[in-house]
């Protein structure tokens, strides 16, 4: 289960966010995330990022500081998009050229 992973919201993270988040993980934590990825999504770009970071740690790199619990949450549209007609701007339909009377009022009275 992804709730047991050291990265909150792991399964909803974008690739760019994941690249930064793995830098604070220890080798053991990173291995756990890699095992989870291979068992569930097995996404090639994600596996490449995780194995590259493991190679860096094996080569002497140290985990960066920081606490994953302080990282901003992942944004996801699984629960629906915040976009709705209420959040859209006024109509900006382009003018129709050459047809008199068919141009909408474009938000004007």
SEDREN-92833 format. One record per residue: residue number from 1; residue in one letter; x, y, z of N, C-alpha, C in turn. Coordinates in steps of 0.2 Angstrom, whole numbers, m for minus. Layout:
BEGIN
R	NUM	A	X	Y	Z	X	Y	Z	X	Y	Z
...
% end
This chain:
BEGIN
R	1	X	4	m6	0	0	0	0	4	6	0
R	2	X	3	11	m4	7	17	m4	7	21	2
R	3	X	2	20	7	2	24	13	8	22	18
R	4	X	11	16	16	17	14	20	23	16	17
R	5	X	23	20	12	29	22	9	32	29	12
R	6	X	38	30	12	41	36	15	39	43	11
R	7	X	36	42	5	34	48	2	26	49	2
R	8	X	24	54	5	16	54	5	14	56	m2
R	9	X	8	53	m4	5	54	m10	9	51	m16
R	10	X	13	46	m15	18	44	m20	14	42	m26
R	11	X	9	39	m26	6	37	m33	3	43	m37
R	12	X	2	48	m33	m1	54	m37	4	59	m39
R	13	X	11	58	m37	16	63	m39	18	63	m46
R	14	X	19	69	m49	21	70	m55	29	68	m56
R	15	X	31	66	m61	38	64	m62	43	69	m59
R	16	X	42	75	m61	47	81	m59	47	81	m51
R	17	X	41	81	m48	40	81	m41	44	75	m38
R	18	X	43	69	m41	46	63	m38	54	64	m38
R	19	X	56	67	m43	64	67	m44	67	71	m38
R	20	X	63	76	m36	66	80	m30	64	77	m24
R	21	X	59	73	m23	57	70	m17	62	64	m15
R	22	X	64	61	m20	68	55	m18	75	57	m15
R	23	X	77	63	m16	84	65	m14	85	65	m6
R	24	X	79	65	m3	80	65	5	79	58	7
R	25	X	78	53	3	77	46	6	84	43	7
R	26	X	84	38	12	89	34	13	89	28	8
R	27	X	94	24	8	95	19	3	89	14	4
R	28	X	88	12	11	82	8	13	75	10	11
R	29	X	74	17	12	68	19	10	67	19	2
R	30	X	72	21	m1	72	21	m8	71	14	m11
R	31	X	74	9	m8	73	2	m11	65	0	m9
R	32	X	62	2	m4	55	1	m3	51	4	m8
R	33	X	52	10	m10	49	14	m15	49	10	m22
R	34	X	56	8	m23	57	5	m30	53	m2	m30
R	35	X	53	m6	m24	50	m12	m24	42	m11	m25
R	36	X	39	m6	m22	32	m4	m23	31	m2	m30
R	37	X	35	2	m33	34	4	m40	34	m2	m45
R	38	X	39	m7	m44	40	m13	m48	34	m17	m47
R	39	X	31	m18	m41	25	m22	m40	19	m19	m43
R	40	X	18	m12	m43	12	m9	m45	12	m6	m52
R	41	X	15	m1	m53	15	3	m59	20	1	m64
R	42	X	26	0	m61	32	m2	m65	33	2	m71
R	43	X	32	9	m70	33	14	m75	40	15	m77
R	44	X	42	14	m83	50	15	m85	53	21	m82
R	45	X	50	27	m83	54	33	m81	54	34	m74
R	46	X	49	31	m70	50	31	m63	55	26	m60
R	47	X	55	20	m63	60	16	m61	67	18	m63
R	48	X	68	22	m68	75	25	m70	77	30	m65
R	49	X	72	34	m63	74	39	m58	76	36	m51
R	50	X	72	31	m49	74	28	m43	80	24	m43
R	51	X	81	20	m49	88	16	m49	94	21	m50
R	52	X	93	27	m53	98	32	m54	100	34	m47
R	53	X	95	36	m43	96	38	m36	100	33	m32
R	54	X	98	27	m33	101	21	m29	108	21	m31
R	55	X	110	22	m37	117	22	m40	121	28	m36
R	56	X	117	33	m36	121	39	m33	122	38	m26
R	57	X	117	35	m22	118	33	m15	124	28	m14
R	58	X	124	23	m19	129	18	m18	136	21	m20
R	59	X	136	26	m24	142	30	m26	145	35	m20
R	60	X	141	35	m15	143	39	m9	139	46	m8
R	61	X	134	47	m12	130	52	m11	126	52	m4
R	62	X	124	57	m1	121	57	5	114	60	4
R	63	X	109	57	8	102	60	7	102	67	9
R	64	X	98	71	5	98	78	7	94	79	13
R	65	X	94	85	16	90	86	22	83	87	20
R	66	X	78	87	25	71	88	24	67	83	26
R	67	X	61	84	27	56	80	30	50	79	25
R	68	X	49	73	22	44	72	17	37	74	20
R	69	X	36	74	26	29	76	29	28	84	28
R	70	X	34	88	27	33	95	26	32	97	18
R	71	X	33	92	14	33	93	7	25	95	5
R	72	X	24	99	0	17	100	m2	14	94	m5
R	73	X	8	93	m4	4	88	m6	4	87	m14
R	74	X	2	82	m16	2	81	m23	m5	83	m25
R	75	X	m5	86	m31	m12	88	m34	m14	83	m39
R	76	X	m21	81	m38	m23	76	m42	m30	78	m44
R	77	X	m32	76	m50	m39	77	m52	m44	71	m51
R	78	X	m41	66	m47	m45	60	m46	m52	61	m43
R	79	X	m52	66	m39	m59	68	m36	m63	73	m40
R	80	X	m60	75	m46	m64	79	m50	m60	86	m51
R	81	X	m61	89	m56	m57	95	m58	m61	101	m54
R	82	X	m57	106	m52	m60	112	m49	m63	117	m54
R	83	X	m62	115	m61	m64	119	m66	m72	118	m67
R	84	X	m75	123	m68	m83	123	m69	m85	129	m72
R	85	X	m91	129	m75	m94	135	m78	m93	141	m73
R	86	X	m94	140	m67	m94	146	m62	m87	149	m62
R	87	X	m82	145	m63	m75	148	m63	m72	150	m70
R	88	X	m76	149	m75	m74	151	m81	m75	159	m82
R	89	X	m71	162	m87	m72	169	m88	m78	171	m92
R	90	X	m80	177	m93	m86	179	m97	m84	177	m104
R	91	X	m90	176	m108	m89	174	m115	m85	178	m119
R	92	X	m80	175	m122	m76	179	m127	m76	176	m133
R	93	X	m82	175	m136	m82	172	m142	m80	177	m147
R	94	X	m75	174	m152	m73	179	m157	m79	182	m162
R	95	X	m78	187	m164	m83	190	m168	m83	186	m175
R	96	X	m89	186	m177	m91	182	m183	m91	188	m189
R	97	X	m87	187	m194	m86	192	m199	m91	191	m205
R	98	X	m94	196	m207	m98	196	m213	m105	193	m212
R	99	X	m107	192	m206	m114	190	m205	m117	195	m200
R	100	X	m121	199	m202	m124	204	m198	m129	201	m193
R	101	X	m129	203	m186	m133	201	m181	m132	195	m178
R	102	X	m126	191	m180	m125	185	m177	m119	185	m172
R	103	X	m117	191	m171	m111	191	m166	m114	191	m159
R	104	X	m112	187	m155	m115	187	m148	m113	193	m144
R	105	X	m117	195	m139	m115	201	m135	m109	201	m131
R	106	X	m106	195	m131	m99	194	m127	m99	197	m120
R	107	X	m105	196	m116	m105	198	m110	m107	205	m109
R	108	X	m109	209	m114	m111	216	m113	m119	216	m113
R	109	X	m122	221	m110	m129	221	m110	m132	223	m116
% end
